[in-house]
Amino acid sequence: MMTGTEYKQSLSDGRATYFEGERVDDLPGHDLLGPAVQDCAEGYDWMLEHAVDGHSPLAGVPTSPEELRAMVDLVHQSGMMSHVTYTSIMTLATTAGRVKDEAPQYVELMHAFIDDAQRRDVRITQCITDAKGDRSRPPGHQEDPDSYVRVVGRQSDGVVIRGAKLHITGASLGHELMTIPTKAMKAGEEDYAIAAMVPVNAPGVRIINTTYAPRHADTRDFPVSARHNYPEGFVIFDDVFVPNERIFLNGEVSQASVFAHSLGLWERLGGLSSMADGADLLVGLAQLVAEANGLAGESHIKEKISEMIIHATVVRACLEACLVHAKAGPFGAVFPDELYTNAGKYTGAANYGLMVRHLHDIAGGAVVTAPSIADLENTDVGPLARKYMRGSTADGEYRTRLFHAIRDLTADTYGGWRAVTNIQAGGGLYAQRIVTRRHYDLARAKEMALEATGLAGGGHH
Ligand SMILES: Cc1cc2nc3c(=O)[nH]c(=O)nc-3n(C[C@H](O)[C@H](O)[C@H](O)COP(=O)(O)OP(=O)(O)OC[C@H]3O[C@@H](n4cnc5c(N)ncnc54)[C@H](O)[C@@H]3O)c2cc1C
């Protein structure tokens, strides 16, 4: 296993990564990206502390619903880069099981990669979302044929790929880019049916970073985003060679969507588990600020918080249900239930705006105008700011800090990022509607309706 220090050193591998127009050669030392590297390094040290027989506690794949539940909790605690790595590994394990009949030649390669990646203790990010150009047109009918990642050269020892994958969480901080098709492909789109594992430092890979990390000099006013933030990467494959042993799909169009569906399941499970905690956190903030404002007993405030509690409970119930109804697949691995995972992720995402609306409604305008910690420390205005920021029993600093957390989490750079991410990450709401519908027992619902209406077996249409 790697230590945090070794991880930081591993990033000096010649990778071409950029931020706001400049190439970044020293990621750990970068003002805005460095803290994310440090966070990932601490994740490595955390893993070492929790090692089991010298292996990462996340090594292997779960083979029972109990193991799956334990893994979900561990992944949640272990930080973003472990999370995306685990999701990538589970995606490959799931895909290997699903393509074993149609494309058996890749199964061994995927399993070999999983073993090797776990042995090297590397971090893997998921490159699925293509640039996509004109959304109404399939990959092969775009004005620019590179709008979806594709093979532009074939040789006996591998392929050359070109294209871009966008919004990739932590791309610059990992070691491997799991590059897979974003959707189903049709006959004629063989060059787009490509799945490959690409090292971040492979010649031709360039990554442009964006981040919601606070830019404020005093990060005490950003209690949430200053602690954990990760850049997204705009990953460009500018004619990148991939050797055969790192190719997991190469032209088999019928299998192209298996990767996206497998990733979607694990990605949404991760999303659902953080949404369950995230919803509880919003409830907690709403209650704390209501108490600090002296309004916790007010009926309309209680009603709003009750509605928030119901939402948080329903999201958690879906998380519980998808784990309880976990299913065993080929090779003994266990998977969360698709129906509950997708319905839960959808519910969490669709109602997030309502949760934030209630929180803002309860909290008041100081969400965006509370003075800074430095203002409270200023000898001229500090005591007065504390005096007027006081609420019921809460002192001025306590109440101010509550507002800082609410702003950071829901109404500032990071808050905006969360609002969009809730909807889009793991596929937009539409994607979860499709998968939920596919796994729901519609036939049974129709039978029940026919029974209730007295039309069952009557030959009516
Ligand atoms: C913070 C963040 C982190 C992310 N992390 C990752 C990551 O690590 N890896 C990764 O691969 N992706 C990641 N994503 C990308 C995410 O999966 C996509 O944003 C999402 O799938 C939507 O794709 P898009 O952004 O290109 O939007 P679009 O596809 O342009 O979608 C915009 C809207 O148009 C609709 N639409 C699109 N095409 C069609 C069509 N043909 N017909 C009808 N309606 C259509 C969609 O349903 C949606 O409502 C991340 C996104 C965010 C915001």
Ligand as a Chemical Component Dictionary entry (heavy atoms), coordinates in Angstrom:
data_LIG
# 
_chem_comp.id                   LIG 
_chem_comp.type                 NON-POLYMER 
_chem_comp.pdbx_formal_charge   0 
_chem_comp.three_letter_code    LIG 
# 
loop_
_chem_comp_atom.comp_id 
_chem_comp_atom.atom_id 
_chem_comp_atom.alt_atom_id 
_chem_comp_atom.type_symbol 
_chem_comp_atom.charge 
_chem_comp_atom.model_Cartn_x 
_chem_comp_atom.model_Cartn_y 
_chem_comp_atom.model_Cartn_z 
_chem_comp_atom.pdbx_ordinal 
LIG C1  C1  C 0 -19.631 17.958 -10.509 1  
LIG C2  C2  C 0 -19.819 16.912 -11.533 2  
LIG C3  C3  C 0 -19.028 15.778 -11.482 3  
LIG C4  C4  C 0 -19.124 14.815 -12.478 4  
LIG N1  N1  N 0 -18.265 13.744 -12.445 5  
LIG C5  C5  C 0 -18.207 12.926 -13.528 6  
LIG C6  C6  C 0 -17.208 11.920 -13.607 7  
LIG O1  O1  O 0 -16.420 11.720 -12.684 8  
LIG N2  N2  N 0 -17.145 11.178 -14.723 9  
LIG C7  C7  C 0 -17.991 11.354 -15.770 10 
LIG O2  O2  O 0 -17.856 10.655 -16.747 11 
LIG N3  N3  N 0 -18.949 12.312 -15.732 12 
LIG C8  C8  C 0 -19.076 13.095 -14.631 13 
LIG N4  N4  N 0 -20.047 14.066 -14.579 14 
LIG C9  C9  C 0 -20.863 14.295 -15.763 15 
LIG C10 C10 C 0 -22.325 13.962 -15.637 16 
LIG O3  O3  O 0 -22.539 12.571 -15.687 17 
LIG C11 C11 C 0 -23.000 14.712 -16.791 18 
LIG O4  O4  O 0 -22.961 16.085 -16.461 19 
LIG C12 C12 C 0 -24.399 14.253 -17.081 20 
LIG O5  O5  O 0 -24.400 12.921 -17.545 21 
LIG C13 C13 C 0 -25.061 15.138 -18.148 22 
LIG O6  O6  O 0 -24.256 15.271 -19.277 23 
LIG P1  P1  P 0 -23.910 16.735 -19.839 24 
LIG O7  O7  O 0 -23.354 17.526 -18.708 25 
LIG O8  O8  O 0 -23.066 16.580 -21.048 26 
LIG O9  O9  O 0 -25.285 17.368 -20.199 27 
LIG P2  P2  P 0 -26.196 17.044 -21.465 28 
LIG O10 O10 O 0 -26.018 15.630 -21.880 29 
LIG O11 O11 O 0 -25.980 18.102 -22.470 30 
LIG O12 O12 O 0 -27.619 17.131 -20.818 31 
LIG C14 C14 C 0 -28.331 18.344 -20.605 32 
LIG C15 C15 C 0 -29.816 18.048 -20.672 33 
LIG O13 O13 O 0 -30.161 17.641 -21.998 34 
LIG C16 C16 C 0 -30.817 16.367 -21.976 35 
LIG N5  N5  N 0 -30.358 15.622 -23.168 36 
LIG C17 C17 C 0 -29.072 15.376 -23.530 37 
LIG N6  N6  N 0 -29.038 14.682 -24.682 38 
LIG C18 C18 C 0 -30.310 14.479 -25.051 39 
LIG C19 C19 C 0 -30.934 13.827 -26.159 40 
LIG N7  N7  N 0 -30.216 13.226 -27.112 41 
LIG N8  N8  N 0 -32.293 13.801 -26.212 42 
LIG C20 C20 C 0 -33.024 14.380 -25.253 43 
LIG N9  N9  N 0 -32.498 15.026 -24.186 44 
LIG C21 C21 C 0 -31.160 15.081 -24.085 45 
LIG C22 C22 C 0 -30.383 15.708 -20.685 46 
LIG O14 O14 O 0 -31.344 14.751 -20.216 47 
LIG C23 C23 C 0 -30.266 16.906 -19.750 48 
LIG O15 O15 O 0 -31.541 17.218 -19.230 49 
LIG C24 C24 C 0 -20.031 14.991 -13.544 50 
LIG C25 C25 C 0 -20.857 16.113 -13.572 51 
LIG C26 C26 C 0 -20.771 17.063 -12.588 52 
LIG C27 C27 C 0 -21.657 18.268 -12.655 53 
# 
loop_
_chem_comp_bond.comp_id 
_chem_comp_bond.atom_id_1 
_chem_comp_bond.atom_id_2 
_chem_comp_bond.value_order 
_chem_comp_bond.pdbx_ordinal 
LIG C1  C2  SING 1  
LIG C2  C3  SING 2  
LIG C2  C26 DOUB 3  
LIG C3  C4  DOUB 4  
LIG C4  N1  SING 5  
LIG C4  C24 SING 6  
LIG N1  C5  DOUB 7  
LIG C5  C6  SING 8  
LIG C5  C8  SING 9  
LIG C6  O1  DOUB 10 
LIG C6  N2  SING 11 
LIG N2  C7  SING 12 
LIG C7  O2  DOUB 13 
LIG C7  N3  SING 14 
LIG N3  C8  DOUB 15 
LIG C8  N4  SING 16 
LIG N4  C9  SING 17 
LIG N4  C24 SING 18 
LIG C9  C10 SING 19 
LIG C10 O3  SING 20 
LIG C10 C11 SING 21 
LIG C11 O4  SING 22 
LIG C11 C12 SING 23 
LIG C12 O5  SING 24 
LIG C12 C13 SING 25 
LIG C13 O6  SING 26 
LIG O6  P1  SING 27 
LIG P1  O7  DOUB 28 
LIG P1  O8  SING 29 
LIG P1  O9  SING 30 
LIG O9  P2  SING 31 
LIG P2  O10 DOUB 32 
LIG P2  O11 SING 33 
LIG P2  O12 SING 34 
LIG O12 C14 SING 35 
LIG C14 C15 SING 36 
LIG C15 O13 SING 37 
LIG C15 C23 SING 38 
LIG O13 C16 SING 39 
LIG C16 N5  SING 40 
LIG C16 C22 SING 41 
LIG N5  C17 SING 42 
LIG N5  C21 SING 43 
LIG C17 N6  DOUB 44 
LIG N6  C18 SING 45 
LIG C18 C19 SING 46 
LIG C18 C21 DOUB 47 
LIG C19 N7  SING 48 
LIG C19 N8  DOUB 49 
LIG N8  C20 SING 50 
LIG C20 N9  DOUB 51 
LIG N9  C21 SING 52 
LIG C22 O14 SING 53 
LIG C22 C23 SING 54 
LIG C23 O15 SING 55 
LIG C24 C25 DOUB 56 
LIG C25 C26 SING 57 
LIG C26 C27 SING 58 
# 
